[in-house]
Amino acid sequence: MTRAFAKASGNACETYYAEDSVGSAQNRIILKGQNALEAWATPQKSMANDLPGRLPLTIGMPVIVTDNVLVKKGVSNGSRGTLAGVKYYERSGKRYASSVDVILPNYRGDNKLGE
């Protein structure tokens, strides 16, 4: 769906990867190399709520909030917005998203969600 939006809008579609890990907080090991490639290639389970380790994003694409993040300011489950930007870092030729900027027309407040 993201690739179709990118083609229709003329915007680039970029794939961002997760920095997946295994283990507990004290013994966390970040998957690298072949282990990371195999994790990213794993098909998503039909009823799973997790992603397969990679996410295609296109600036301008529609997004939907899936949690009640800040209801009193209009950021709640079902809120619709537009992807405005992606902050990421690169390692070994892959992009790892660290955060995204989303324009939410129903947001009531300043740009500081931590109020």
N, C-alpha and C positions, 0 to 999 in steps of 0.2 A: 504494500500500500504506500509506503514511504517513497519507494522508487517511482511509482506511478505519479505521485504528487510532484516529485522532483522533475520528472520529464514534462509534465503538464505546465509547471510553473517556470521551467527554465533554470531552476536553482540546482546547485550541486547536491548530491546525496553522498554523505560521508558515513563510514562505519566506525563506531567507537567501541572499544573493548573494555571489559571489566577487568579489574585487578582481583582475580579470584584467589581465594585462599582456603586452606583446610586447617583444622585444629582449633584449640581453644585460644582465648585471648593471650594467655601466657606462652603458648606453644604454636602460635600462628605461623604457617608457612605459606608464602605466596607462590602460586603455581607459575612456573616459567617453562620456556622451551616446549618440548613435546607434550608435557603434562598440560600446559595451558592450551595448546592447539587441540588436544583431545577433548578438553572440557568445553571449548568453544564450539567444537563440531558435534557435540551431543545434542540430539533433537530435544526440543522442549516437550515435556509431558503434557498431554491434552488438558489436564485439570490442574497443572502446576501454576503457582503464582510467581515463579521465578523466571528469569530470562536466560537464554542459552549463552550468556557471556559476551554477546555482541549486539549492538543496537544501531540500525541505520537512522540517521537524522538528517533533516533538510530544513534550513532556515525558511521560515514562513509557514511551515506545516502546522496543522491544527493539533492541539494537545487537549487532553481532558484530565482534570485533577481527580484522583481516585480515593483521596482521604479527606477528612474534615481537618484541614491544616490550620486555618484561622477563620472560623465561621463568622465571628463578629465583624471581620473586615471583608467578607465576601469570597473567601478562598475555601471552598468546600467541595465535597464529593459531587462530581458532575459539572463543576465550573469549566468553562471552555476558554481556551486562550490560543495564542500563536507563539511558536518558538522564535525567539528573537536573536539568540546567540548561544554558543557553546564554548565553555572554557575547558581546555584540555591540555595535556602534555603528551609528548611523543617519546616512545622508547622502542628501539628495534624496528622502526618503520611503521609502528602502529599508534593510533590515537587512543588515548585513555581519557574519557570525559570526567571532569572533576565537578562541574556544575553547569546548569543551563539557565538562560534568562528567558522568561516567558512573559508575554504581555497578556494580562488578565483584565478585560474590560470592566468586569464587575468588582474589581478590587477597590475597596474604599479605605484609603489611607496614603501614607507616604511610601517611600521605597524601602522602609525598614520593617521587614516582617517579624522581627524579634520583639515587637512591643508587647 
